Amino acid sequence: MNKICNFCGHKIFRKKQVQYIYKHNERFLMVNDVPCEECEYCGEQYFQAEVLKKIEQDFQDIYFSGKKAKKEVKVPIEEFVEI
């Protein structure tokens, strides 16, 4: 089966591990070393459904079931119109 990038139409991909940021209702979860395939031409990233489901479950476990995250960081937030 030939894969084609939905964004640019190219066919060459490389396997990578990236940082993925999951957001739901103004809450965030950053996950490191997430496996994906990335288009070598435009950089569009593709994730398997099972990978994204694991991330979503981890988000639920942290925010609603009391799981302790490995690390937490403080992030400053600005409104563009105010800078």
C-alpha angles and dihedrals in degrees: 000000000000117000119215124194109245090211105048106005097239121139106211117098134172129205112244142166113228143170111264123199115206117195129187126164095343092310121115139202121189114202121191128210096020112169117237143147115246128199107243091214105048104009096239108160127221124197129192114246092239090057092052091046090054090052092049091049091050089051090052092047092051099044101034109020102044099249111161114235118230091240139358128206133193113234124195115226128202135181110235094223089059098054 
